Amino acid sequence: MNKIVHILLVITCLFSVSSLSAASKKKVLILDFINIDKKADYAYLEGSMTTAVKKMLKKNLVFQETDEFTWQQIAMKNYLFKKDYYTQSVATNIGLLTRQDIVIAGGFRIIESAGVSKIDTQVY
């Protein structure tokens, strides 16, 4: 949860650079968080983490979210695949192709040691 709070702080700083009046809403693309190691026991986190980030952002910030169907079609036509959404290069390319102001993308790995599972996330 601390990672999500940190992510929100960074995003809030990005938003605060300019006015957020209704006429100047930032276009924000939130890509699905990706289970980098493809551990089946944690596959549910892809949707859960993405939904949690979207809800927290919508609760705290004003922005224009891009329609999911639209950006996914653009990504597919340009051979940018879901398995790579967590990479900085794919996130940047999808953002440029869909003319976004901000793109939030990331992935996670589950690190298991001494019987404890830890989520390691990356966000660009």
C-alpha positions, 0 to 999 in steps of 0.5 A, spaced: 500 500 500 505 504 501 507 503 493 500 506 491 501 512 496 508 513 493 505 513 486 499 517 488 504 523 490 508 523 484 502 523 480 499 529 484 505 533 483 505 531 475 498 534 476 499 540 480 504 543 474 498 546 471 491 548 472 486 543 473 480 547 471 474 543 467 477 546 460 484 543 462 483 536 464 490 532 463 489 526 459 491 520 463 492 513 460 492 507 466 495 501 463 494 494 466 499 492 471 502 486 469 504 480 473 511 480 470 513 473 472 506 470 470 505 467 477 498 464 476 497 464 484 497 472 483 494 473 476 488 476 480 492 482 482 493 485 475 486 487 475 486 488 482 492 493 482 489 497 476 482 498 479 485 500 485 490 505 482 484 508 478 479 508 484 484 512 488 486 517 482 479 518 481 477 520 488 483 525 489 484 528 482 480 531 476 483 528 469 480 525 463 481 518 462 482 515 455 477 509 453 480 503 454 477 500 447 480 505 443 487 505 446 487 497 446 485 497 439 491 503 437 496 498 441 494 492 437 495 495 431 502 498 432 504 491 435 504 493 442 502 487 446 499 487 453 505 482 456 509 488 455 505 494 457 509 494 464 515 496 460 517 504 459 518 503 451 511 500 450 508 505 455 511 511 452 509 509 445 502 508 447 502 514 450 505 518 444 500 514 439 494 516 443 496 523 445 496 522 452 499 527 457 500 522 462 501 515 462 501 510 468 504 503 467 507 498 471 508 491 473 509 487 479 513 481 481 512 476 487 518 475 491 517 469 496 522 468 502 522 465 509 514 464 507 513 471 506 510 474 499 512 481 497 510 485 491 515 489 488 512 494 483 515 498 478 511 504 475 514 509 469 
